[in-house]
Amino acid sequence: MKRKQANSPIVFKSQAWPIFVLGGLVLFVFAEMSYLSLAKFAGFNSKYFDLGAMSQAIWSATQGLPLVFTGQGIAISRLARNVELIYFAIAPIYALVPTPQILLVIQALLYALGGIPLYRLARRKLNNPSYALVVSAIHLFYPVAQTAVLAEFHSDTLAASFLLLAIEAADRKAWRGYGIWLALALSCKFYVAAPVAALGAVLWLKGERRAGLATSLAAIGYGLIAFFAIRAAFAPPAAEVAQAVNVQSSTLGYLTSRFNFGFIGQTAVLRLVHATIVLMPALLLLAWRAPLWLLPAAVTVVPALLSSDFGPSFSYRTHHYALAAPFLVTAVLFGTAKQLNDPVPDGKKPAWQGRLRLTLFMVLIFNLAFIDTPISPQFYIDRPALEQGLSSTRFGVIPRDEFKADWLTSNVPAITPLAADQLSAVRLTNREILYLTNYVDGRPLVDLLPQVNYVVTDALYDAAIADPVESERIFEGGAGYEYETIRTMRAQPDFQLLAMQDGLLLFGRGGDGLATAVSYPTSIENIDPIASFEEINLLSYTVEQTAPNRYRLEATWQLTEPLENAPNRFAVTQITGLSHMRLVHLPASIVAPPKSWQVGEIITEAFEFELPEDTPAGSYALAVGWYDADHIFGAHTDERSRLGEEVIGGQLVIP
């Protein structure tokens, strides 16, 4: 008895250490994915599509609505798109924590927990806890699995973990649990039915004829019902669909938005690159020995590689390969298990062990090379133009991000219908009507204004994608991204500019708005410039108080050279000494932009602005400058995008 007591702690430790290691891996990946997802959100690098749309849909379920989102200009149920029934199960959690961040945490948690059933399955198949941990680590660090978690929020990423749980349950012949996990997976998106049907074929071919047949028939039946019946039942009226560019609620609309086969040959090289990143870590050494398990992966990977949406094909950085990852890693496991009985030369270790270690090594190398995570050295290099690492365009959080979050909370009314830019909208989702001010597949803003009470936009929109050839030039987004929105709003007699600070603008119906004006005087008393900004001269600059905390700035400009081939530009006055008090000159920069001026023409602009009530008394210099709106860093209004020199235009005295 004494010997048994003395030995029992040793037995406990030998059995428990893999569990502690597995728990550490799961917790690390959960913390890593949560941190990155939440940092992306905190830095306003998440957009309405897709995190905001899912958040609004789930919020709508808490209000008794069928997963409705409105970002494209009409109310569309997620049941008319991808049939994401799983969101009804998430709605009670969202009701308790009504913010998009909770969705990011749920997604990261489910992904990390997927390492547990995979470990249990590998422990049985390999009968080796160390290598079972290797298999689990392959899943937890698999490149396209992690990119799916970091690509906003999507239900097929959730389905991946349910599929792993189903595979593990099937191996134990725990068919009741297997059915529950498959039902949850199928509830995520209608096209999860494709890999599930293929999973049924795998089971059937492996001898589980009854379970395999039931799986395939259930998946195919549900997929057909979801695609043709549920989607049709919740599709918006045809008259409303006709008003939007592409809502994908019809069968033809869905398919044509995803595939353009005439484009495939022209982009074959890039598609091959995506295929290599998706498949090579799994296939090179082990997965080919278990080809049946590659079938469910193929029905996800092949359509994604052949697609023409967002791409020439869906990038490995999107969520569209999430459903393939569980089957690719399972193929690695079963491919390894098939090699357990291979002959082992004298004095050598089994070949499968080295191959499994090498597979993990390749997964980690691909992860370091292609995925932005803290374990990669490139994560700590600030490369905003490439949207990498801790840059302000990826996971970095700059002071303006924190200010912007507070400004939206303080200035934008809750619940009421509104339109907002992509970056602001993701913070304003808990409302029945939320339109986007600028979205290529949505209705024009001017058509939506009768239905909203407020419009939120940003004259210093700082999400920008760099031109692939000229890295400092903008391909998409940038400071001028919302200029058309601002011009539209200034032309609306029913809307006033209610608030303006650091480029953030709130328009609303009625109220005492901030006035703006542009005039074209034929002459002025003093034609001599007081400052020059390359092709634009500043002729006069004054500031006067018009009401408590409210001021009127007037500036007169003259164009000296044509701007046809020059970059777009905008003027900003910085109230030095006050944080987040950049004043974008809306009239001369956006309403009547410099490229509309004539050489020699005199333009006078005037606009009002307000200071916060707690602004300290003192004298503040007003520094004015012009900036390149087409520069990748234009929204930062610093020396990188400045045209000419910044000059002091005047002083603002606060008593």
N, C-alpha and C positions, 0 to 999 in steps of 0.2 A: 504493500500500500504506500509506504513512504517513497519507494522508488517511482511509483506511478505519479505521486504528487510532485516529486522533484522533476520528473521529465515533462509533465504536462505543460508548463510554460513554453518549453522549447517546441513542442508540437504545435501549440497555439501560434507561436511566431512564424513557424515555417508555413503554416496554412494561411496566415493573415497578411503577410507582406505584399502579395500581389494585389490584394484588395486596397491596401493603403496606397500603393503606387497608382492603381487604376483611379482611385478617388482623387489623388493629386493631379493626374492628367485631366480628368473630367473637370475639376474645379479650375485648373489653370486655363483650359480652353474656354470654359464658360466665362471666366473673368476677362480673358483677352477679347473674346468676341463681344461681350457686353460693353467693355470699355471702348472699343473701337466704334461700335454702333452708336453708343451714346455720345461719344466725342464728335462723330460726324454730325449728329443731330444738333449738339450744342454749338457747333461752328457754322450752322446754317448751310451745311453741305448736303442735307437731305432735302428733297423736293416733294411737292404735292403728289406728283407721280413718281414713285408708287406708294411711299409710306403714307402720305396724307390721304390719298384716295382710300386706302384700306382702313385707315383710322376713322375717316368720316363714315364709311360703310358700317363699321362695327359700332360706332357711336349711334348710328341710325337704328341699329338693332336694339339698343338699350331704350330707344324711344318708340319701339313697336313697329318699325319700318323694316322692309326686307333688304337690308344691306345696300342702301342707296348712297351713291356718290354723285356729285354734280360737276366735277371739274371740266368736263367737255362742253358744258353749257346746257345740258339737259339732265334730268334725273334718271339715272340708270342703276338698276340693281346689279350687284355682283352675280346674282343668279341668272342674269341675262348675258353674262360674259363667260366667266370660267366656272360658275356654279360652286362657289366656295362656302359650302354649308358649314364648314368647320368654324367659320367666324361667329356663328350663333353660340357655339360652345365657349368662345373667348369673350363674348359680350358681357357676361356677368363679372368677369375679372376687370374688364374695361370700365364697367359701371362703378367699380370700387376705386380704380385708379384711372381716371379719364384723361389720359395723355398718350401720345404716340410712343413715348419711351417705354411704356409697359409692354407694347408689342415687340419692341426690339429685345427686351430682356427675355420674354417668353421664347422668341425664336432662338436666341443664343442658348438658352437652357435646354430646349428640346434637342438641338443639335449636339450639345455636349453629352447629354444623357444617352445619345445613340451609341456611345462607346461602351456602355454597359452590356446590352444584349449581344453586341459583337464579341466582347470579351468572353461572355458565357459560352457562346457558340464555338469560338476558337479554342477555349479551354477543353471542351469535349472533343473536338476534332483533332487537335494536336496533342492533347494530353500533356501539355507543357505550359505552365503558367507564364513563364518568361516570354515565350513566343506568342502566347495569347495576348499579352500586353503589346507586343510589336504590332499585331494585327489591329488592335484597338487604336493604337497610335497612328497607324496608316489612315484609318478613317478620320480621326480627330484633326489631322493635319493635311488631309487630302486637298490639293489646291482648289478644285472647283467646288468642293463642299464649303470651304471657308469663304470663297468669293460670293457664293450664294447667300451666306449669312450676312455678308457686308453689303449686299446689293439691296438696300432698303428693307422691305418686308414683303414676303410672298408666301402663299400657303403651300406651294410645292416644296419649299425648303422645310416646312413643318412636316410634310408627308414623308420626307426621306427617313426621319427617325421612326415613324410608324412602320415603314416598310422593313427596317432592320428588326424591329420588335416582332413583326409578323414572320420573318424568315427564321428567327431564333425559335419562335413558338412552333413553327412547322417542323423544325428539326426534332423537337421534343414530342411531336405529334399531339401537342396541346391545341386541338382544333378550335375549341371555344375561344381561347385567347387569340389564336390566329385570326379568327373571323372578326373579333372586335378591332384588332389592330388594322386589318385590311379595310374595315368599314370606315375607320377614322382616316386612313390614307385616301380612300376614294372620296371622302367628303371634302377633301382639300381642293381638288380641281377635277373637272370632268375628264381631262386627258391623263390623269393618273390611272385611268382604266386601262390604258395601253400597256404600261409595264406590268400592271397587276395581271392582265390577261396573259402576258408572256410568262409571268411567274407561274401561273397555273399550268402552262405548257411545260415548263421545266419540271414541276412536280409530277405531272403525268408521265413524262419521259423517264423520270427517275423511279417510277414504280408506284407512286401515290396517285393511282388513277382516279379514285373517287374525289379526293380533295382537289386534285389538279383540275379535273373537269368542272367541278362546282366553282372553283376560283375563276376559271376562264369565262364560264357562262355568266356568272354573277357580274364580273367586270365588264364584259361586252354588253350585257343587258343594261347595267346601270349607265355605262358610257353613252349608249344610244338614247336612253330615256333623258339623261341629263342634257345631252347636246341638242336633241331635236324637240324634246317636250318641255323640260324645265326652262331652258333658255327662251323658248318661244312664249311660254306662259308669262314670263316676266319681262319680255322685250317691251321697250317703250313704243307708243303709237307711231305708226309709219310717218305721220305728219311731223312729229318731233324728230325722228331719226333723219328725215330729209334736211333738217336745219343744221345738222352737225356734219362735219367732214367725214369722220370714220369712227363710229361707235362700236363696231365689231359685234353687234347684237344679232346680225343675220348670218346664216351659214356662209353665204358667198362673201359677205364683208369680212368675216373672220378669216377665211382661207386666203382671200386675195391680199389681205393685210400682212399675211405671214410669208407668202411664197411668190417669188417671181423667177421662174426657172430659166428664163432667158438670160438672167444675170449671173448664173452660177459659173459658167465657163470663164468669164472675165475676172472672177475673183477667186479662182481655185487655189492660188498660193496662200492667200490669207486664211481661207477655210482650212487648208492643211495645217497651218500654224495652230489654229484653234484646236483642231483634232489632236495634234501632238500634245498640247498642254493638257487636254482633257483625258487622253487615253494612255500616254506612254508610262506614267508612274505605275499603272496597274497592269498593263499588258506585256511589258517587255520580258519579264522573267517567269511569271507564275500563272497569270490569269488564263493564258491560252491553254493550259492543261485542264481547265474546267469551262469549255466553250459554251455549255448550256447556260451558265449564269451570265454570259455576255449578251444573251438574247434580250432580256428585259432592259439591259443598259442600252442596247442598240436602238430600241424603239423610241428612246428619248434622244440619244446623241445624234442619230442620223437626221431626223427632222430639224433639229436645232442647227446642225451644220448646213443643211440645205435651205434654211430660211433666208429671207431677204429683208427682214424687219430688224431695225436697229443695227444696220451693219453692213457689210456684205453677208455676214451671218451673225447669229447671236455670239457675242464675245464670250470668252471664258470667264470674264469678269462679271457676267450677269448671273441670274438665278436659273437659267434655262437648262443647266446640266445637273441641277440638284438631285433629280430623281434617278440619274444614272449612277451617282456616287455609291449608294448602298450596294448596288449589284456589282459594280466594279471591284469594290473591296471584298465582297462575298466571293467573287470569282478568284481573287487572290488567295483567299483562305482555302477554298475547296481545291484550287490548283495546287496549293501547298500540301493539303491532306493527301492528294493522289500520289505524292512523291515520298510519303513516309516509308513505304516499303521498297523503295528503290535500293539497289545494291550499294553498299558502302565499302570502299576499298579499305584494306587494313591500315590502321593508323590515321585514318581520315575521319572527319566529322561528316554527318549527313549533308548532302548538297543543298537540301531544302532550307536548312538553317541559314547558310550564307546567302542564299537567294532572297530569303525573307528579310534578312537584315539589309541587303542591298536595295530591296524594294523600298523599305522605310527610308533609307538614305536618299534615294532618288526623289521620293515624295518630299522630303525635307529640302532638298536642293531646289526642286521646282517651287516649293513654297517660298523659299528665300528669294528666288529669282523673280517671281511673278506676283506675289501677294504682299500687300502692305500690312505687315504686322510688326509688333515690337521685337520679334526675334530676328528680323531681317535688318542688316546694316543700312539698307537704303531707306528704311523707315525714318531715320534720323537726319536725312538730307532734305533740306528745304528746296523742293522743286515745284513751285505752284503751277508753272506752265504745263507740267506733266500730271498734275493732280495726284501727287504721290506723297506718302508719309505724313509728317507733321506739318506740311504746308497748309496755308490758310484755305486752300481749295479742296483739301482732303479730310484730314482729321484734326488740323490745328484750330484753335479757338483764339480769335483776336479780340481786343477790348470792344470793338464795335459790335461783335456778336452778342456779348453780354448786354450791352446797351440796347441793341435792337430787340432782344427778348423782353427787356423791361419796358421799352417804348410801346411795343405791341400790346402788352398787358395793360398798360396805363391808358392808352389812347383808343384802342379799338373796342367798340362795344361787343359784349357777348351775345350769342344767339342770333342776333339780327342778320338778315341776308346781306352778303357783301361779295365783292370780287377782290382778289389779291394776286400778287405775283407769286410765282412758283415757290420761292424761298420763304416768303411770309406765310403763304397759305398752309404750309404743313404745321404751323403753330396755331391755326385758327379753324381747325377741322370740326369742332363740336358744334355744328349748326346744320340746319336742314338745307340751306342754300349757300353754297360756296363756289363761286365761279373763278376761273383763272383769267387774268387780264391779258395774257399773251401765251397762247398755246396753239401749235400748228394744227392739231386735230380737233379743235374746238370751234365754237361759234364766235364771231367777232364781238368784241367788247361792247360796241355801240348797240348791238341787238339785245344785250343782256341788261343794260343799265335800267330799263323800266322795272326790273324785278329786284333791284338791290337798293339798299339805303346808303352804303358806304363802299368806297374803293380804296384799297391799300396798295401803294406801289413804292418803288425805290429808284430815285434818280442816280444812285450810286450802286447799282446792282453789281455785286462783286463775285458772282459765279461766272467763270469764263473758261472756255476751252480754247487752247492755243492752236493756231494754224500749224499743221504738220510740217510745213516748209519754213515759215518765218515764226519762230517760237515766241516772239514778243508781240505778234499780231493776233487779233481775235478771229477764231473760226466761228464761234457761237457764244452768245451771252455777252458779258462785259458791261461797262458803264452805261452804254447807250441802249441796252436791251429793252428797257421800259419807256423809252422816249416817245414812241408812238402812243402808248397808253396815256402819258402825261399830256400830249397834244390833244388827244381825244377828250380828256377830262376838262381841260381848260376851255374847250369849245362847248361844254354843256351848261346851259343857263340854269339848270335845276341843281347843279352841284357847286359847292364852294370848297376851296382849299381850307380845311379846318385846322390842320396841324402840319408843321414842316420842321424837321430837325435832322441834321446830318444826312440829308438826302432822302430820308423817309417822309412820305407824303400820305396824308389821310384826307380824302375827299368825302363830303357828305351832303345830304340834302338840307338846304336852309342853313341857318346859323350865321354868325358874324365871321365871314371868311377872310382869309389873308388876300389882299388885292394884288393883282399883277397887271402890268400894262406894257405895251410897246408902242412907240411913236417914231415918226421919221421927220424931224425938223429940217426945214430947208436951210437953216443957218443957225449958228450959235455965236455967242459973244466972243468966246475964246476958242479959236480953232487949233491952237498949239497943243500937241499931245503932252499929257503929264506922265505918260508911260507908254511903252510899246511892247507888244507881245507877238513878235514875228510879223505876220501880215495884218495884225489888228492894233490900232492905237486907242488908248484910253484918253478921252478928251475932258471928262469931268467925272467926279465921284463924290457923292454926299450921302449922309445918313442923318435922319431926324426922327425924334420920338413922336408917335401919333396917339398913343394911349399908354396906360400903365403896362410895362413889360413889352410893348409893341413898338416896332420901329419900321421906318420906310427907307429903303436903300435905292438910290437912283444913280445910274451910270450911263455915260454917253460914249459910244464907240464909233470908230470909222475904219472901214476896210481899205487897205492900201494896195493889195495885190489879189488877183483871182485865186479862188480856193478849189477849183474843179478837181485838181489832182492831189490836193492836200488831204490829210486825215480829218475826220470829223472831230470837232472840239467842243469843249464846254468850259464855262467860267465858274470859279468857286471863290467865295470870300471866306477866309478862316478867321474867326474871332480868337485871336491868340490869347492863350491863358485859360480858355474854357474848353473842356473836353467835349467832343461830339457836337461842336457848333460850326460845322462847315455849312455854308449857305450856297446851294447851287443856284446860279442865276437862271431861273427857269425861263424868263421871257427871251433873253438874248441867246441862250444856249439851246433851248428845246422848242419853245413855241415859235420863235422866228430864228432858226439856227443860222450861223454865219454863212453857210453855203448858199443861203437864199439872198444874201446881201449883194449889192452892187458895189463895184470899186468906187471909192470916193463918197459913197452914201453914208449919212449920219444916222445912227440908230440910238435912241434913248429908251432905256428900260427902267422900270420901277417895280419893286415888289416889297411886300411887307413880311416881316418875320417877328417871332416872339422869343423872348428869353425865358428860361425857367424862373419861377417866382423866387427860388432860393439863390439866384445868381448873386455872388458877393459884390459889394460896392467896389468901384475902382475904375481905372482907365484901361481900355483894351484896344490894342492896335488891330486894324482891319487889314489883313493881308490878302490881296487879290491876285489870282493867276489863272491862266488858261491851260487846259490839259487835253491830251490826245484821247478821245473817246474810243478809238480803235486799238489802243494799247492794252496788252493783257493785264497790266497793273493800273489802268486808267482810274478805276474806282477808288484806288488808294490815294490819289491826288498827291503824289510826292515827286521827287526829282526824276524818277524813272519815266514818268509820262508828261512832265511839265513842258510846255512850249514857251520858251523864253524864260525870264526870271519872274519870281514872285515879288510884288511891290506892296508897300504900305499905302493904302488908299485913303485912310483917315483914322480917326479915333472914336471910340464909343465910350462915353462916360456914364457910369451907373452911380447915381448918388446914394 
